[in-house]
Amino acid sequence: MPEHDGRRAVNAHTTPFLAYELEGPVQEDMGWLPLSYDSETGAGTYLMRMQPGAVTIEHDHVLQEEFLVLEGDLVDSDGTVFTAGDFVCYDAGTRHNSTTRDGCLLAVFEWRARS
């Protein structure tokens, strides 16, 4: 999609995702699409796609993380199942990992909470 007057648009279904490596080595069954993500600060927004059966590497959240499940299911390490429409918030300092049974698409928001 063309940029116009400071606007940038991407389509989650037609734009190629990058290899996912935010928690360490490349995870072949996951991809991400940076939207406003800043790799220097770790803050910003990106889309994340997980193939059926994908498992994230257990990780600590340095920043506040929020995500909206757009498609599919996401199962957190405590067994909680999130599905399309669920909005989830993790405080900075939390640790977890997630998996998906059927695959999912997430909109992820990483930011530093005001103190």
C-alpha angles and dihedrals in degrees: 000000000000123000116241131185096335094321122123122186132184132184115226091209100049106028114089114244122226125238108276115240106142095120097041131289121028112280106211095200093057135061137183138203114205112218106168097346117142111206092199095058099025089229128123143061132300141160118241125198121194122191119225110290095015117148125199120225111256106262145173121238109232090178133034108278127199129174139182118212104227098175137005130358137305122196116202123215091260090058097256111146119216122193138183110314097026115128113201130192127198121190120227108271097037121127128206147122132220141207136192129219099197102016129263148212118220135186104216126199118193116186144148112253116227114255 
